[in-house]
Structure formats: structure tokens, C-alpha cells
């Protein structure tokens, strides 16, 4: 299996106003060391996070990578 180089999380922009302060994944793009990229839809499940750090920690854990390579795009 090719090693993951970078993970980019794009936030869900359709979070209802009554859920102010909640963040969710809209999409996740994984870039591998060989330069290939894939959108991982298995990580999109409406899980609610209370901070960006909580989201990064969960995605990194689920992918088995260091949090340093996970970034969020708003």
C-alpha cells in the first residue's frame, strides 16, 4: 500500500444554523507519496465535532496517520 503524504479535509458548509459551533466533514482528499489522489467517501458520515482539532484527531486516527499531515480547508 502506498504511503499517505497529505490529507485535506473540506468542511461541510451545509450545517444548519441551530448547530452553530459544530463542524462536520464535507469531503476528504488523500494524497499519496506517489502523487496520486483519492477522495475517501468512507470518512463522510455526519459525525459532529466541537473543534477543528477534534476533527483532525479523529480523521488521523481513522486513517492511521500523524495529525501533522491532516489539514482543514474551509
ChimeraX attribute file (.defattr): number of C-alpha atoms within 10 A of each C-alpha:
attribute: neighborCount
match mode: 1-to-1
recipient: residues
	/A:1	4
	/A:2	10
	/A:3	10
	/A:4	19
	/A:5	16
	/A:6	19
	/A:7	26
	/A:8	18
	/A:9	23
	/A:10	16
	/A:11	18
	/A:12	14
	/A:13	11
	/A:14	9
	/A:15	16
	/A:16	8
	/A:17	8
	/A:18	7
	/A:19	9
	/A:20	9
	/A:21	11
	/A:22	15
	/A:23	21
	/A:24	22
	/A:25	21
	/A:26	18
	/A:27	17
	/A:28	23
	/A:29	16
	/A:30	19
	/A:31	18
	/A:32	16
	/A:33	12
	/A:34	10
	/A:35	11
	/A:36	11
	/A:37	15
	/A:38	11
	/A:39	14
	/A:40	13
	/A:41	12
	/A:42	8
	/A:43	17
	/A:44	13
	/A:45	10
	/A:46	12
	/A:47	12
	/A:48	15
	/A:49	16
	/A:50	12
	/A:51	12
	/A:52	15
	/A:53	13
	/A:54	13
	/A:55	22
	/A:56	22
	/A:57	15
	/A:58	16
	/A:59	21
	/A:60	17
	/A:61	12
	/A:62	10
	/A:63	13
	/A:64	10
	/A:65	17
	/A:66	14
	/A:67	17
	/A:68	11
	/A:69	13
	/A:70	20
	/A:71	17
	/A:72	15
	/A:73	9
	/A:74	9
